[in-house]
Amino acid sequence: MEDPTQEDKKQKELEVLRAAFQSFNETTQHLQKSYETLQERIKDLNLELEQKNIALESNLQEKEKVKNYLHNILESLTSGVIVVDENQAITTLSQTAGAILNLSPEKCLNQPLAQAVPYPVFPTLVERLKESQKDNLIQDEELKHTQGRRIKVRVSASPVHDPAGAQLGTVLIVQDITELKQLEEEAERNDRLRAMGEMAAGIAHEIRNPLGSIELFASILKKDSQGDTETMKLADHIVSGVKNMDRIISSLLLFAKSPEPSRQQCNINDLLRGILDSNTDLQKPDNITIQCNYSKGEPLAQGDKELLQQVFLNFIRNAVQAMPEGGDLKLRIEKNKSPDNPTYHRHFITTTISDTGVGISSADQENIFNPFFSTKDKGTGLGLAIAHNIVKAHQGTIDVASEKGKGTTFIVNLPGWE
């Protein structure tokens, strides 16, 4: 039989063990509930995180869409855009700016402006803008590409500010205004020629009247010389001078009046063949080689054959006279789209006259269509002015490219027969 004390001791141990199991079960149940609560919370957090991820992805896509949209707008501008930071490092250089300035946008990014863009006007404008504290500066400049081609650009500089008003950098806008300047120069030249023509016409009429009297008196003097050789030579010299003056006045009046060309079919191939085959209108020295590439088919221009013959004869004579030591004269006729708008349906007949003569300096090229301007000792300076008026009356254009000592090229565009 067991000792009562041992019995009580076992009883107490069982009660402690029972209490421990009960505490363990309660703790286990509490942990189970906490685990289930945690699972629910994790589920909610996962759902919330998924929604946040969807919203963030949507926001990123929207921002990327806006970024691409703005980038497409930037690259679609006809003006080039260059953006530099406060240290003049390039942060943006559009493809249009690269095309205008003949630069690679990728190679220019993050590079100093003065090193990446080899045109002083850009860093100079940035510095001037910073010093002047103005909102905008504009400057026109003529730039020379590495290939030697010259273009005229308009550059504007504006500061870039943050919302607080602090300047973050500078945005430079560059526009190619070469054609615009050419049109402005042509308009100014036309106005100047019109005014000079009106004045010249008035003077010519005033001079022509006394010339007739001078020629009459010279003829009478010659008749009354009674065999005096010196007097007869003097009279002949006066008559010759009067006729030369009359020829100049006739050219002057032809320049002054606005020619009204007839609107007829004119085959430029046949027109140039007639000029080159003529022995009276054109004298061809033996030391000059003439090569003519005629257009395939019939290059029919819309114009006046007699007036256009005068234009091309003048250009060919000038080319021959520009090669006193001999050289090559090349003519090419072809059909082209509009020189100003290639998408325009109307076509033009383009005639190119190139020589290997003495050439025309860049300073003289601005004046060659002005009346009385001539680089020749005995020239009247009216040939090209008259040619310019005739081509303009035909709604055509004349372009010239020349370099001193290397020859000259004239390009005449005439409306084709529709």
C-alpha positions as CSV (number, residue, x, y, z in Angstrom):
1,M,0.0,0.0,0.0
2,E,1.4,3.4,-1.1
3,D,2.3,6.2,1.2
4,P,-0.4,9.0,1.4
5,T,2.3,11.6,1.0
6,Q,3.5,10.0,-2.3
7,E,-0.2,9.9,-3.4
8,D,-0.6,13.6,-2.8
9,K,2.6,14.4,-4.5
10,K,1.5,12.5,-7.7
11,Q,-1.8,14.2,-7.6
12,K,-0.2,17.6,-7.5
13,E,2.1,16.7,-10.4
14,L,-0.9,15.6,-12.4
15,E,-2.7,18.8,-11.7
16,V,0.4,20.8,-12.7
17,L,0.7,18.8,-15.9
18,R,-3.0,19.2,-16.6
19,A,-2.7,23.0,-16.1
20,A,0.4,23.0,-18.3
21,F,-1.5,21.2,-21.1
22,Q,-4.5,23.5,-20.7
23,S,-2.2,26.5,-21.0
24,F,-0.5,25.0,-24.0
25,N,-3.8,24.3,-25.6
26,E,-4.9,27.9,-24.9
27,T,-1.6,29.3,-26.3
28,T,-2.0,27.0,-29.4
29,Q,-5.5,28.2,-30.0
30,H,-4.3,31.9,-29.6
31,L,-1.5,31.3,-32.0
32,Q,-3.9,29.6,-34.5
33,K,-6.2,32.6,-34.3
34,S,-3.2,35.0,-34.7
35,Y,-2.0,33.0,-37.7
36,E,-5.4,33.1,-39.3
37,T,-5.6,36.8,-38.6
38,L,-2.1,37.3,-40.1
39,Q,-3.1,35.3,-43.2
40,E,-6.2,37.5,-43.7
41,R,-4.0,40.6,-43.3
42,I,-1.4,39.3,-45.7
43,K,-4.2,38.6,-48.1
44,D,-5.4,42.2,-47.8
45,L,-1.9,43.5,-48.1
46,N,-1.3,41.4,-51.3
47,L,-4.5,42.7,-52.8
48,E,-3.6,46.2,-51.9
49,L,-0.1,45.8,-53.2
50,E,-1.4,44.3,-56.4
51,Q,-3.7,47.3,-56.8
52,K,-0.8,49.7,-56.1
53,N,1.3,47.9,-58.7
54,I,-1.4,48.1,-61.3
55,A,-1.9,51.9,-60.5
56,L,1.9,52.4,-60.6
57,E,2.3,50.5,-63.9
58,S,-0.6,52.5,-65.4
59,N,1.0,55.7,-64.2
60,L,4.4,54.7,-65.6
61,Q,2.7,53.8,-68.9
62,E,0.9,57.2,-69.0
63,K,4.1,59.0,-68.2
64,E,6.0,57.1,-70.9
65,K,3.2,57.8,-73.3
66,V,3.4,61.6,-72.5
67,K,7.2,61.4,-72.8
68,N,7.0,59.8,-76.2
69,Y,4.3,62.2,-77.3
70,L,6.4,65.2,-76.3
71,H,9.5,63.6,-77.9
72,N,7.6,63.1,-81.1
73,I,6.4,66.7,-81.0
74,L,10.0,67.8,-80.4
75,E,11.4,65.7,-83.3
76,S,8.5,66.9,-85.6
77,L,9.4,70.6,-85.3
78,T,10.9,72.2,-88.3
79,S,13.1,74.2,-85.9
80,G,16.0,72.5,-84.0
81,V,16.0,72.5,-80.2
82,I,19.1,72.4,-78.0
83,V,18.9,72.4,-74.2
84,V,21.8,73.0,-71.9
85,D,22.1,72.9,-68.1
86,E,23.5,75.7,-65.9
87,N,27.1,74.4,-66.8
88,Q,26.3,74.5,-70.5
89,A,26.3,70.7,-70.9
90,I,23.9,69.5,-73.6
91,T,20.9,67.7,-72.1
92,T,18.8,67.7,-75.3
93,L,19.7,68.0,-79.0
94,S,16.8,67.2,-81.4
95,Q,17.3,65.4,-84.7
96,T,16.3,68.6,-86.6
97,A,19.0,70.6,-84.8
98,G,21.5,67.8,-85.8
99,A,20.3,67.9,-89.4
100,I,20.6,71.7,-89.6
101,L,24.0,71.9,-87.9
102,N,25.3,68.6,-89.5
103,L,25.9,67.0,-86.0
104,S,25.1,63.7,-84.4
105,P,22.7,64.2,-81.5
106,E,23.8,61.0,-79.7
107,K,27.5,62.1,-79.7
108,C,26.6,65.6,-78.4
109,L,24.6,64.5,-75.3
110,N,26.2,65.4,-72.0
111,Q,29.0,67.2,-73.8
112,P,30.0,70.9,-73.3
113,L,28.2,73.1,-75.7
114,A,31.3,74.9,-76.9
115,Q,33.0,71.6,-77.8
116,A,30.1,69.6,-79.2
117,V,28.7,72.5,-81.4
118,P,31.5,74.1,-83.3
119,Y,29.7,77.4,-83.9
120,P,30.5,80.2,-81.4
121,V,27.1,81.9,-81.8
122,F,25.5,79.3,-79.5
123,P,27.7,79.6,-76.3
124,T,27.9,83.3,-76.9
125,L,24.1,83.7,-76.9
126,V,23.9,81.6,-73.6
127,E,26.4,83.9,-72.0
128,R,24.7,87.1,-73.3
129,L,21.4,85.8,-72.0
130,K,22.8,85.2,-68.5
131,E,24.4,88.6,-68.4
132,S,21.4,90.6,-69.8
133,Q,18.8,88.8,-67.6
134,K,16.4,89.1,-70.6
135,D,13.7,86.5,-71.4
136,N,14.8,86.0,-75.0
137,L,17.7,86.8,-77.4
138,I,17.6,86.4,-81.2
139,Q,20.5,86.5,-83.6
140,D,20.9,85.7,-87.3
141,E,24.1,84.1,-88.4
142,E,25.8,82.5,-91.4
143,L,27.3,79.1,-90.7
144,K,29.8,77.1,-92.7
145,H,29.4,73.3,-92.5
146,T,32.5,71.1,-92.4
147,Q,31.7,70.1,-96.1
148,G,31.9,73.8,-97.0
149,R,28.2,74.4,-97.5
150,R,27.0,77.7,-96.1
151,I,23.6,78.2,-94.5
152,K,21.9,81.1,-92.8
153,V,20.3,80.4,-89.4
154,R,18.2,82.3,-86.8
155,V,19.1,81.3,-83.2
156,S,17.0,82.3,-80.2
157,A,17.9,81.7,-76.6
158,S,15.5,81.5,-73.6
159,P,16.1,80.6,-70.0
160,V,14.6,77.4,-68.4
161,H,13.2,77.9,-64.9
162,D,12.0,75.6,-62.2
163,P,8.6,76.2,-60.4
164,A,10.5,78.3,-57.8
165,G,11.9,80.6,-60.6
166,A,15.5,79.5,-60.4
167,Q,17.2,79.1,-63.8
168,L,18.0,75.5,-64.6
169,G,19.6,76.1,-68.0
170,T,18.9,77.5,-71.5
171,V,16.9,76.4,-74.5
172,L,18.3,77.3,-77.9
173,I,16.0,77.3,-81.0
174,V,17.8,77.1,-84.4
175,Q,16.0,77.7,-87.7
176,D,17.3,77.3,-91.2
177,I,16.4,80.6,-92.9
178,T,18.6,80.2,-96.0
179,E,15.6,80.0,-98.4
180,L,13.8,82.8,-96.5
181,K,16.8,85.1,-96.9
182,Q,17.1,84.2,-100.6
183,L,13.4,85.2,-101.1
184,E,14.0,88.4,-99.2
185,E,17.0,89.2,-101.3
186,E,15.2,88.4,-104.4
187,A,12.2,90.6,-103.4
188,E,14.6,93.5,-102.5
189,R,16.4,93.0,-105.8
190,N,13.1,93.1,-107.8
191,D,12.1,96.3,-106.0
192,R,15.5,97.8,-106.7
193,L,15.4,96.7,-110.3
194,R,12.0,98.1,-110.8
195,A,12.9,101.5,-109.4
196,M,16.1,101.6,-111.4
197,G,14.3,100.5,-114.5
198,E,11.7,103.3,-114.2
199,M,14.5,105.8,-113.7
200,A,16.6,104.4,-116.5
201,A,13.7,104.5,-118.9
202,G,13.1,108.2,-118.3
203,I,16.8,109.0,-118.7
204,A,17.0,106.9,-121.9
205,H,14.2,108.8,-123.6
206,E,15.8,112.1,-122.7
207,I,19.2,111.0,-124.1
208,R,17.8,109.4,-127.3
209,N,16.3,112.6,-128.6
210,P,19.6,114.6,-128.8
211,L,21.4,111.5,-130.1
212,G,19.3,111.7,-133.3
213,S,20.4,115.3,-133.8
214,I,24.0,114.4,-133.2
215,E,23.9,111.6,-135.7
216,L,22.2,114.0,-138.3
217,F,24.8,116.7,-137.8
218,A,27.6,114.1,-138.1
219,S,26.2,112.9,-141.4
220,I,26.0,116.5,-142.6
221,L,29.6,117.1,-141.5
222,K,30.7,114.0,-143.4
223,K,28.9,115.1,-146.5
224,D,30.3,118.7,-146.3
225,S,33.9,117.4,-145.6
226,Q,34.6,117.6,-149.3
227,G,37.1,114.7,-149.2
228,D,38.9,115.8,-146.0
229,T,40.0,112.5,-144.6
230,E,40.4,113.6,-141.0
231,T,36.9,115.2,-141.0
232,M,35.4,112.1,-142.4
233,K,37.0,109.9,-139.8
234,L,35.8,112.2,-137.1
235,A,32.3,112.1,-138.5
236,D,32.4,108.2,-138.8
237,H,33.6,108.0,-135.2
238,I,30.8,110.2,-134.0
239,V,28.2,108.1,-135.9
240,S,29.7,104.9,-134.6
241,G,29.6,106.2,-131.0
242,V,25.9,107.3,-131.5
243,K,25.0,103.9,-132.8
244,N,26.7,102.2,-129.9
245,M,24.9,104.6,-127.5
246,D,21.6,103.8,-129.2
247,R,22.2,100.1,-128.8
248,I,22.8,100.6,-125.1
249,I,19.6,102.7,-124.8
250,S,17.6,100.0,-126.7
251,S,18.9,97.4,-124.2
252,L,18.1,99.8,-121.4
253,L,14.5,100.3,-122.6
254,L,14.2,96.5,-123.0
255,F,15.3,96.1,-119.4
256,A,13.0,98.9,-118.2
257,K,9.8,97.6,-119.7
258,S,8.2,94.5,-118.3
259,P,8.3,91.9,-121.1
260,E,5.0,90.1,-121.8
261,P,5.9,86.6,-123.0
262,S,3.5,84.7,-125.2
263,R,2.3,81.5,-123.7
264,Q,3.2,79.0,-126.3
265,Q,5.0,75.6,-126.5
266,C,8.7,76.1,-126.6
267,N,11.0,73.1,-127.1
268,I,14.2,73.9,-125.2
269,N,16.1,71.1,-126.9
270,D,15.4,72.7,-130.3
271,L,16.0,76.2,-128.9
272,L,19.5,75.4,-127.7
273,R,20.3,73.4,-130.9
274,G,19.4,76.5,-133.0
275,I,21.7,78.7,-130.8
276,L,24.6,76.3,-130.9
277,D,24.3,75.7,-134.7
278,S,24.1,79.4,-135.6
279,N,27.2,81.0,-137.0
280,T,25.9,84.5,-136.8
281,D,24.4,84.7,-133.2
282,L,27.2,82.8,-131.5
283,Q,31.0,82.7,-132.2
284,K,32.6,79.5,-130.8
285,P,36.4,79.7,-130.3
286,D,38.3,76.6,-131.2
287,N,39.8,76.3,-127.7
288,I,36.3,75.8,-126.1
289,T,34.6,72.4,-126.1
290,I,30.8,72.6,-125.9
291,Q,28.9,69.5,-124.7
292,C,25.1,69.5,-124.5
293,N,23.1,66.8,-122.8
294,Y,19.6,67.1,-124.3
295,S,16.6,65.9,-122.5
296,K,15.0,62.7,-123.4
297,G,11.6,63.3,-125.0
298,E,10.4,66.8,-125.6
299,P,11.2,69.3,-122.9
300,L,8.3,71.7,-123.7
301,A,8.4,74.9,-121.7
302,Q,5.6,77.4,-121.6
303,G,6.9,80.7,-122.9
304,D,8.1,83.0,-125.6
305,K,10.7,81.5,-128.0
306,E,12.3,84.8,-129.0
307,L,12.6,86.1,-125.5
308,L,14.0,82.8,-124.2
309,Q,16.5,82.6,-127.1
310,Q,17.8,86.0,-125.9
311,V,18.1,84.6,-122.3
312,F,20.1,81.5,-123.3
313,L,22.2,83.2,-125.9
314,N,23.3,85.7,-123.2
315,F,24.2,83.0,-120.8
316,I,26.2,81.0,-123.4
317,R,28.0,84.2,-124.6
318,N,28.9,85.1,-121.0
319,A,30.2,81.5,-120.5
320,V,32.4,81.7,-123.6
321,Q,33.7,85.1,-122.7
322,A,34.6,83.8,-119.2
323,M,37.0,81.3,-120.7
324,P,39.5,83.4,-122.7
325,E,42.2,80.7,-122.3
326,G,39.7,78.0,-123.4
327,G,37.8,75.4,-121.4
328,D,34.6,73.3,-121.3
329,L,31.0,74.6,-121.7
330,K,28.4,72.1,-120.6
331,L,24.7,72.4,-121.1
332,R,22.0,70.0,-119.6
333,I,18.3,70.1,-120.2
334,E,15.9,68.0,-118.0
335,K,12.4,67.8,-116.7
336,N,12.0,68.3,-112.9
337,K,9.4,68.8,-110.3
338,S,9.0,72.3,-108.8
339,P,12.4,73.4,-107.4
340,D,10.7,75.0,-104.4
341,N,8.0,72.2,-103.7
342,P,8.9,68.7,-105.0
343,T,5.4,67.4,-104.1
344,Y,3.7,70.0,-106.4
345,H,2.3,68.4,-109.5
346,R,3.6,71.1,-111.9
347,H,6.8,70.3,-113.6
348,F,9.7,72.6,-114.7
349,I,12.2,72.5,-117.5
350,T,15.6,73.0,-115.9
351,T,18.5,74.1,-118.1
352,T,22.0,74.2,-116.6
353,I,24.8,76.2,-118.2
354,S,28.3,75.4,-116.6
355,D,31.7,76.8,-117.6
356,T,35.2,76.3,-116.4
357,G,36.1,80.0,-116.6
358,V,37.3,82.7,-114.3
359,G,34.3,82.4,-112.0
360,I,32.5,85.1,-110.0
361,S,33.5,86.2,-106.5
362,S,30.9,85.9,-103.7
363,A,30.7,89.7,-103.4
364,D,29.9,90.1,-107.1
365,Q,27.3,87.3,-107.1
366,E,25.0,89.6,-105.2
367,N,25.1,92.2,-107.9
368,I,25.3,90.3,-111.2
369,F,21.6,90.9,-111.9
370,N,21.8,94.6,-111.2
371,P,21.7,96.8,-114.3
372,F,25.0,98.4,-115.3
373,F,27.0,96.0,-113.2
374,S,29.6,94.2,-115.2
375,T,33.0,92.5,-114.5
376,K,33.9,92.9,-118.2
377,D,35.8,95.9,-119.6
378,K,33.4,96.6,-122.4
379,G,30.2,95.2,-120.9
380,T,27.1,97.3,-120.5
381,G,25.9,95.3,-117.5
382,L,22.4,94.9,-118.9
383,G,22.5,91.3,-120.3
384,L,21.9,89.4,-117.1
385,A,19.5,92.1,-115.8
386,I,17.4,91.7,-119.0
387,A,17.6,87.8,-118.7
388,H,16.5,88.0,-115.1
389,N,13.4,90.1,-116.1
390,I,12.5,87.8,-118.9
391,V,12.7,84.6,-116.8
392,K,10.8,86.3,-114.0
393,A,8.1,87.3,-116.5
394,H,7.9,83.6,-117.4
395,Q,7.3,82.8,-113.7
396,G,10.7,81.0,-113.7
397,T,13.8,81.2,-111.5
398,I,17.5,81.7,-112.0
399,D,20.1,80.3,-109.6
400,V,23.8,80.8,-109.7
401,A,26.7,78.9,-108.2
402,S,30.3,80.1,-108.7
403,E,33.7,80.1,-107.2
404,K,36.5,82.5,-108.2
405,G,38.9,80.7,-110.6
406,K,36.8,77.5,-110.9
407,G,33.9,78.4,-113.1
408,T,30.3,79.3,-113.0
409,T,27.0,77.5,-113.2
410,F,23.6,79.1,-114.0
411,I,20.4,77.1,-113.5
412,V,17.3,78.3,-115.3
413,N,13.9,76.8,-114.2
414,L,11.0,77.5,-116.6
415,P,7.4,76.3,-116.2
416,G,6.7,73.2,-118.3
417,W,3.9,73.0,-120.8
418,E,0.9,71.4,-119.0
